[in-house]
């Protein structure tokens, strides 16, 4: 059973960066009713995600984006709040994405520290390898992912 308070907390967290989107505005018109309906669906095991919106962005590189409906984003926040403490133990230190206290700025500062050390404070040449795995999330082996989740949960 999911607690209603946990769902409200997930909603508050979710809306921080999405308040001006059409989906968020539609949801917020009657958010208490919407959250109670969502809560009932989750606990009745009747919740099903809506279709995502797909679009292409070109900056910084061309990539396909799948944007979940606002109510599904609330579920994402609910799930990550429950799973994050379990995953956190499994991550390497230099994994930065979606981790509390380890955003882009933390990663940039850490890279700068390594570059300064390697280049002896910018007095010698130093090489940096920048990589991006094309379609990484689209190609995650879900069987392996679920096995890993089952092992740590």
Rosetta blueprint (number, residue, H / E / L):
1 X L
2 X L
3 X L
4 X H
5 X H
6 X H
7 X H
8 X H
9 X H
10 X H
11 X H
12 X H
13 X H
14 X H
15 X H
16 X L
17 X L
18 X L
19 X L
20 X L
21 X L
22 X H
23 X H
24 X H
25 X H
26 X H
27 X H
28 X H
29 X L
30 X L
31 X H
32 X H
33 X H
34 X H
35 X H
36 X H
37 X H
38 X H
39 X H
40 X H
41 X H
42 X H
43 X H
44 X L
45 X L
46 X L
47 X L
48 X L
49 X L
50 X L
51 X L
52 X L
53 X E
54 X E
55 X E
56 X E
57 X E
58 X L
59 X L
60 X L
61 X L
62 X L
63 X E
64 X E
65 X E
66 X E
67 X E
68 X L
69 X L
70 X H
71 X H
72 X H
73 X H
74 X H
75 X H
76 X H
77 X H
78 X H
79 X H
80 X H
81 X H
82 X H
83 X H
84 X H
85 X H
86 X H
87 X H
88 X H
89 X L
90 X L
91 X L
92 X L
93 X L
94 X L
95 X L
96 X L
97 X L
98 X L
99 X L
100 X L
101 X L
102 X L
103 X L
104 X H
105 X H
106 X H
107 X H
108 X H
109 X H
110 X H
111 X H
112 X H
113 X H
114 X H
115 X H
116 X H
117 X H
118 X H
119 X L
120 X L
121 X L
122 X L
123 X L
124 X L
125 X L
126 X L
127 X L
128 X L
129 X L
130 X L
131 X L
132 X L
133 X L
134 X L
135 X L
136 X L
137 X H
138 X H
139 X H
140 X L
141 X L
142 X H
143 X H
144 X H
145 X H
146 X H
147 X H
148 X H
149 X H
150 X H
151 X H
152 X H
153 X L
